[in-house]
Amino acid sequence: MKSKMILTLAAMTSFLPLQQAFSMPIEQVYVQVVDVTGGTSAPLINKMSTSMQLVAQQLLLERDTEVILPSQQEYATLLSDIADRVLTGYYLQSTELTIDKNAELVLKVRPWNESIRNVEVDLQFSGIEAQTSELLESKLPTLKQQLKDTIRGASIDASDWADGVLRKMVREQVEEVLPEFKVAVDLLNEADKTVVQVIVYPVGQLVRNVDYSMRSEAIPNILLMKLKSKYADECNKLRGLPVSYVERQRQEIEDFLLAKLSREPEIVKNKLQPRVNITPDTDMTVEFLINSDKYKIWFEGYGDIGRGEENLSGKAHFGKFISPKEELFGEVEVVLDDVDWNFGVGYTRYWGKSGWSYIRRVPDGENNYKLEYYLDPKWRLRAEHFANSNRNEYGVRYRIHEFLSAEYVYGGDEFYLRIIGNL
């Protein structure tokens, strides 16, 4: 009798772990979709697997195995029916469901009909000029190929949910490198190809107008007319860009325009040194300043309003830099009232935004001393002393555009307005 009780207890003890094994909850659910043809890309397979995993988790996760195991086949059939509806474009070839501490579901599928073979990506930037679109597209160098690789080999009938995968892929890349833009993605099946149409469009405040200027103190502005016309068109291509994008990429856009301008034959031949400055806004300013470290040549004509005499004149300046901050120059000036010619030679020393000049005038034998200070590219201050007549002259000059400036002058005993033509 005693030995029989011992055997019973031993049998019960050995049965308990087995019973516990069948009653433990399912902790993890894994789903794997397999295209038996091997044609569907990994991103699409992952999307299919993720979609079915959400369904399988709702059915199986944390359910007790002793409840699931007796109905394992029914659960597999139910998951197969759901997969048939979710995985549009694919036949379900087989379903394998394994129940343990972790549940594993393997769904083997194949395309309904044809697979996508010929893929074309149509990438457009809405409202952006063609050349600027090329610059933007260069920031997405791998996007087109990734889209082709993703969709090629998939079922041609799977466009409904494959479109979502492509949209997510494009949105993530655009948001990373072009956060000032949004995207729209469509998948179009045509007779002999599948077209992935991607439209990238700007959001927020846009550049509506471009105030463009090109000027030089190294050569006469009139010699830049061809370049001025060409780069007016280049600057207008920036219209339609988000202002926030121009602010963020200002240096890159300036470098892009500068590199293009630096290759121009006129710039290379004359060894000129261009600079580009952009002020981002809805009415954006783009300024090209073309200088030289070798010479400085300009022609100006003056018309004085409110001055008693010598109110029409002109001046030509021919300068040669002997060091980065020192210039030797000669000037020819003509007063049109009585066609009086004056000549001068001089020296200028530059410090930052200011310059101090000494000029010796002939035939009058007069010594001039001049100090100029550039407040910014448009505003300039001038103080000039004429030694022979012991007269001082002060001026505030404003550049209206490349060919026209205005200066308000105090000439010792009179105020007058000087209109300056910059040739």
Secondary structure, 3 states (H helix, E strand, C coil): CHHHHHHHHHHHHHHHHHHHHHCCECCEEEEEEEECCCCCCHHHHHHHHHHHHHHHHHHHCCCEHHHHHHHHHHHHHHHHHHHHHHCCCEEEEEEEEECCCEEEEEEEEEECCCECCCEEEEEEECCCCHHHHHHHHCCCCCHHHHHHHHHCCCECCCHHHHHHHHHHHHHHHHHHHCCCEEEEEEEEECCCCEEEEEEEEECCCECCEEEEEEEECCCCHHHHHHHHHHHHHHHHCCCCCEHHHHHHCHHHHHHHHHHHHHCCHHHHHCCCEEEEEEECCCEEEEEEEEECCCEEEEEEEEEEECCCCCCEEEEEEEEEEEECCEEEEEEEEEECCCCEEEEEEEEEEEECCEEEEEEEEECCCEEEEEEEEECCCCEEEEEEEECCCCEEEEEEEEEEECCEEEEEEECCCCEEEEEEEEC
